[in-house]
Structures are given as structure tokens and as C-alpha cells.
Amino acid sequence: MRDRDLGAHVIPLLPLHTVADGGAARPRGRPKKVEPAPGRADLEYHAEVMRQRLGYVDADQLVRAVGDRADGRVVLQRVAEALAREAAVLEHERLQVQARGRDVGQLVSRRVEVLRKLADLQVEIDRSGASIIDPSSEGMQKLYKLFVGDVVGVAKELLPPELLDLFLNKLAQRFDDWEERAESILR
């Protein structure tokens, strides 16, 4: 908008105090609470809290997955894991509050809402029809050991000892970073 178009949209600002008898009168109601300026120790404490918070955020799996532009299915799975953790935290808090004899209705409602969102997300993941392959998962590690064991077994049957040693060294070098290479292919 140009300056000349602002006329209908300008609201005049009025002072918050009234002037009576030449001085400013205190406004009605409770006086404002004056917070003292933070001291050096407060500023250092808050700076340390911020450093820890940033470190935690940078190390979070979901943040890293999004930052690494991971496959959408991987991100959805990490979101589901985070929701499940939050539901567990709410359940723990509910048990603590209930043990003290206090009302848990609000905590139960929050947990039900988180579980509903988790179920909706899980249905969406299942509907996508794609499975999530995680090279560092326990199942994938078992498959890796089975595969390498079979390859080594065949090599022992077919190769003479000097070629077997060379082959096993090359195989170990090749599979040294197989998880990273597999993840880059799966993206």
C-alpha cells in the first residue's frame, strides 16, 4: 500500500495514562510487576540452557532425517516413533499424578489424542505400501551376516588358501561401509 492508501487503516494511538491536575495518574487495577534485569549469572545460565537445547535438537533423529532429506517413509517412521515416545511419557505422567490422588482426565485426553494421531500415521504408512529398509536394524544385520557367511563359505570351498585370504581381505574392505552406501541408494 502507498502512504495515501493508509488513511482508512490507521488507528490513532492514545496514551495509556490520564493526565489529571497536571500530573500522570496511575491507571486503575493491579500495578505492573517489575521484573529486575537479569544478572550475569542468569544470562550465563540461559546461554548454557540454549547451548544444550541446540545440541539436543541437532542430535534428534527426526531433525537429522529431515535435514538429510531422508525418504518420506523414513521421516514418517521417525515421526511415529516420536509420537509413541510422547504417548509413553504421558502415560508415565498419568501414573505419577494418579498415584498422588489427583485428577488425570486432562492427561488421559492428551494421551488418547496422541495415540489417535499415531494410529492415523501408522495407517498412512501402511497405505503407502512401501516398507522401510533400515540397514542398521537388527533384521538387516542378521541378513548381512547370513549373506557374508554364505559368500565366505563358498569361497572356502572353491579358492586355494592364498587366494582365499586375498578375497576375504577385499570383501572386508568392500563391506566396511556397506550401511552408508545402502542408505545412499535407498534415498
Summary of the structure (lengths in Angstrom):
residues: 187
radius of gyration: 30.9
end to end distance: 45.8
largest distance: 109.4
contacts: 363
relative contact order: 0.06
helix: 70%
strand: 2%
